[in-house]
Amino acid sequence: MINIVLIEPEIPQNAGNIIRTCAITGARLFMVRPLGFSLDDKHYKRAGLDYFDKSNITIVDSFRDIEKMFQGVPMYFATTKGKKIYSDVDYTAKDVVICFGKESYGIREDILAAHYDNCIRIPMKKDLRSLNLSNSVAIVVYEILRQNNFEGLETEGNLTGRKED
């Protein structure tokens, strides 16, 4: 199971988009307080559209709660400070946790220092700050799914009205 952790997310539209990604892929979403928005925020609800009831979302009070919940589960931290490229990690364990930080700062330095060997990065140009949070989540989630042969997902489309040969 893919477990996405947003540590103190700030932008409701990003959280809503991530909810959609998690619903479509079957990933679970954990959001660590404080949240930079209300769960009643219209932008959050608009971005999540009708995916809330198809999502598995848990709100927790601290990152320590996440560490306790996922003891013994491979946990990775997406950060521009990581030395490993996200696609070089083996995500084929039964469960995996990927943590993402808040939009304005990323993951706190104390958390990164405690887990530095499991910090991953998405390659990008040196002089630019970072990708959008919801895009970063999607990139990593789909790499995990690719490594697991997109298990549980529909992988073939069908064009209706197409005449078969």
N, C-alpha and C positions, 0 to 999 in steps of 0.2 A: 504494500500500500504506500502510495506517495503521500507524504504529510508536508504541507507547506506552512511555514510559520512566518507571519509578518510581525516583526518586533516594532511596536509603537508606530503603526502606519499613520500618515498625516492627511492624505488626499483621498476623499471619498470616492472619486471616480476610479482611481487605481484599485482600491479595494473592491469596488463593484465589478470591474473588469476581471480581477483575479478570481472572484467568486464564479464568474462565467467560465473561466478556464478550468477551475477545479470541478465544477458541475459536469462539464463536457468530457473531462478526462477521468473522472472518478476519484480525484485527489481530495484529501481532507484538508481543510483550512483551519488554522489556529491564528488568532489575532491576540497579541499581547498588549495589555493596557500600559500606559494611557493611549487611547485612540485620539487622533487629531480631529475627530468628527463624531457626530451623534449617529447612532444606528438608525435614527429616524431621518437623517439628512436626505433631502430630495435628490441630490446628485449621486449619493451612494445607492439609493434605491433605483434611480434611473439607469445607472451603469450596470447594475445587477439584473435589471429587467425581471423576467419571470423565472430566474434561475435560483432564487433563494430556497424554494421548497425542494429543489433537486440537489441542494448542496449540503455538505456536512461541515458546519461552521461551529467552532468553539471559541469563546472569548475567555482568556485567562488573565490573572492579575499580574503575573511576573514571569520573566524568563526562567527563573528557578522552577516554576511549575512545569514548564516544558521539559527542562532537564530531568525532573523527577518522573514525568510521564513516559519519557522515551529513554530511560536508562538501558544501555545495552543495544540500542538501535543506532545504526550508522547515521551520524548527523553532520551536515555540511553547512557552510556559511558563505553565502554569495557576497563578495566584496571586491572592490577595486584593489584592495590591498592583498588579495590572495596570490599565491605563486602558482597554484595548479590551475590548469584550464578545465573548465567544467566538463568538457567532453572526454577528458582523460581519466575520469573517475569511473570505477565500476559500480553501477547502481543496481545490480541484479539481486541484491538481498531482498528478502520477503518484504521488509519495511525499510523505508528511508525517510529521513527528515532533511528538508532544505530550509534554511533560515535566511530571511531577507530583512534588511534594516529600513528605517524610516527614510523618506525621500530626501530630506534636507541634510542628512548626516550619514546614513548607513547604519551599520551595526556598531554599538559602543565598543571602544577599544578594549575594555576589560574582558568582554565576551570574546572578541577576536583573539586576544592574547591567550586566553584559557583554551582555545580550540584552534590554534593557528595551523596545525597540521591538516585540518579539515576545511581550510578556507579555499574557496574556489572563485575563479573569475571568468568573466566573459571577455574575450579579447576585443579591444577597441583602440582607436587612435590615442596616442600618448597625451596629447594636449587637450583632450575633452574629458569632462567630469564623469558622466555615467549615462547609462541607458535609462529609459523610463522603467519604473518598478514593475508595472504589469507586463511589459515586454520581456523583461528579464525573467520573470517567473515563467512565462510561456516558453521561452527558449530552453530553460533548464528542465521543465516538466516534459517537454517533447523529446529531449535527449534521453531522459529516464525511460519514457515510453518506448522510444526506438530501441534502446538496449534490451528491452523486455518484449520485443516483437509486437508492440502495440496491443498487448494482451487485454482482452475484454473490450476492445474498441472496434468499431466497424472500419474496415480498411479498403473496402471497394464501394465505389459509387455506381449508380445506375441511371442512365439518361432515359427518361420515360419517352415513349414515342419513337425510339430509335429502331429502325428496321434491322433485325438480326441477319447476318450474312449466312 
